[in-house]
Structure formats: structure tokens, C-alpha cells
Amino acid sequence: MLETYRWLTRRVLENDLRNPRLTELKAAIQTAKEAVDEATDEPESVLRPLINRLDQAIAALMEETAKTVRSQS
């Protein structure tokens, strides 16, 4: 399992070096996640847009990662 983790970590770092935008997108996810975590006691009308922003940030990272992987092929 440790070897798999090391391999995966190397792949993530390689992709980050090939495409610095991935780092920006990861930071956007972290920011959105922190906003959701801070609003857990808020009503759904406040929480729902924050969750949507988190979902969009994750989708943007997935799309950019797919582009990076496709360009390597």
C-alpha cells in the first residue's frame, strides 16, 4: 500500500509541475471547503451556494486534470 501511495504522490507532483494551474485549482477547492466547514450551522439557503461553489471547484480540477493527462498521451 505504501508503494502505491508513493507512486500516486509522484504522479500528482509530476502533473502539478506540468500544469501549474492544478495547484491554483486545488487551492480554490481548499478555500471553498473551508467556507462550507465554517457555515455548517447556517441555514440551507446559505450553505447550498457554498456547496455548489465547492462542487464547481472540484469539477474544474477534474477537467483540468483530464486535459493534462490527455496532453501526455
PEZI-V370381 format. One record per residue. N is the residue number from 1. PHI is phi in radians with two decimals (999 if undefined). Layout:
# PEZI-V370381
n=N phi=PHI
n=N phi=PHI
This chain:
# PEZI-V370381
n=1 phi=999
n=2 phi=-1.10
n=3 phi=-1.12
n=4 phi=-1.11
n=5 phi=-1.08
n=6 phi=-1.09
n=7 phi=-1.06
n=8 phi=-1.09
n=9 phi=-1.07
n=10 phi=-1.06
n=11 phi=-1.08
n=12 phi=-1.08
n=13 phi=-1.12
n=14 phi=-1.07
n=15 phi=-1.13
n=16 phi=-1.10
n=17 phi=-1.23
n=18 phi=-1.25
n=19 phi=-2.43
n=20 phi=-1.05
n=21 phi=-1.08
n=22 phi=-1.05
n=23 phi=-1.12
n=24 phi=-1.07
n=25 phi=-1.18
n=26 phi=-1.13
n=27 phi=-1.13
n=28 phi=-1.12
n=29 phi=-1.11
n=30 phi=-1.07
n=31 phi=-1.10
n=32 phi=-1.14
n=33 phi=-1.13
n=34 phi=-1.09
n=35 phi=-1.10
n=36 phi=-1.13
n=37 phi=-1.06
n=38 phi=-1.24
n=39 phi=-1.78
n=40 phi=-1.08
n=41 phi=-1.63
n=42 phi=-1.41
n=43 phi=-1.17
n=44 phi=-1.04
n=45 phi=-1.10
n=46 phi=-1.58
n=47 phi=-1.25
n=48 phi=-0.99
n=49 phi=-1.09
n=50 phi=-1.18
n=51 phi=-1.15
n=52 phi=-1.09
n=53 phi=-1.10
n=54 phi=-1.11
n=55 phi=-1.05
n=56 phi=-1.16
n=57 phi=-1.13
n=58 phi=-1.15
n=59 phi=-1.09
n=60 phi=-1.12
n=61 phi=-1.14
n=62 phi=-1.08
n=63 phi=-1.14
n=64 phi=-1.16
n=65 phi=-1.11
n=66 phi=-1.07
n=67 phi=-1.08
n=68 phi=-1.12
n=69 phi=-1.16
n=70 phi=-1.11
n=71 phi=-1.24
n=72 phi=-1.41
n=73 phi=-1.33
